[in-house]
Amino acid sequence: MRPAENYRALNPNLLIATISRLLSRVEERFPDRGISGVCQQLCELAPDVVQTATTLSKPNLLLRGAVFLVIAVGIALVARLFWLLELDGIDTEAFRFFEGLEALINVVILSGAGIWFLLSLETRMKRSAALKRLHELRSIAHVIDTHQLTKTPVAILEGGDRTVSSPERSLTPFELRRYLDYCSEMLSLAGKLAALYLAHSRDSVVIQAVNEIEELTSDLSRKIWQKISVMA
């Protein structure tokens, strides 16, 4: 009996395999064009994206232990200081500092801010790593769009005289459709790579960045399919 698969979340291994298969298809069809290099970059980026995504939901035990150790040591030092002051019967500068309500509030705020900074350190480190990968996906999406800008079906279908500055138009209608289709697939896969983070993070900043990339890749892919529909 075939084992049950999880259809509620993206499978990162299958996603990487799909990108690798797309790379083979692109290299076989367009070995000497820039689209092959772009797909190669996407294929190389995919494992790094997956690795970063999977670490978002895993606790960093070493970092957490270090943070709680620093907090515990800080609390212990403050307690030790007060104990020494009481033991020596010193009732001067240190205690007068805490006599004012405003000063006490400032100490509480600063202490709370320091503790919050340490406790949120793991979240901010994971967010930074995720945003770095998402930025790379956003950049590669724009690179893919750049490669299809000059692939205008109207120019191929209608012909016309070239000018000195006209871009190269050596693709046949069939090759142009395949070229545009590959660009659309790469954009979709870039969006799906970004969506991997939704399964491992509840960080609102990361989620917003993922949604922006999905919206970007969908809009760019929609423009490509408008070109493809002209040739249908």
NORTAFEN-V643940 format. One line per field, one symbol per residue. phi: phi as a letter, one per 30 degrees, with the letter a starting at -180 (. if undefined). burial: + if it has 9 or more other ideal C-beta (glycine too) atoms within 8 Angstrom, else -. A space follows every 50 residues. Layout:
phi->???
burial->???
This chain:
phi->.dddcdccbdcdddddddddddeddddddbdccddddddddddddedddd ddddddccddddddddddddddddddddddddddddddidbbeddddcdd ddddddddddddddddeddcdddddddddddddddddddddddedddcdd dcdddddcijddcdcdddbcddedddddeddddddddddddddddedddb bcddddddddddddddddddddddddddddcd
burial->-----------+--++-+++-++-+++-++----++-++++++-++-+++ -+++++---+--++--+--++--+------+---+--------++--+-- --++--+------++--+--++--+++-++++++-+++-++-+++-++-- +-+-+++-----------+-+-+-+++++++++++++++++++++++-++ +-+--++-++-+++-+++-++-+++-++-++-
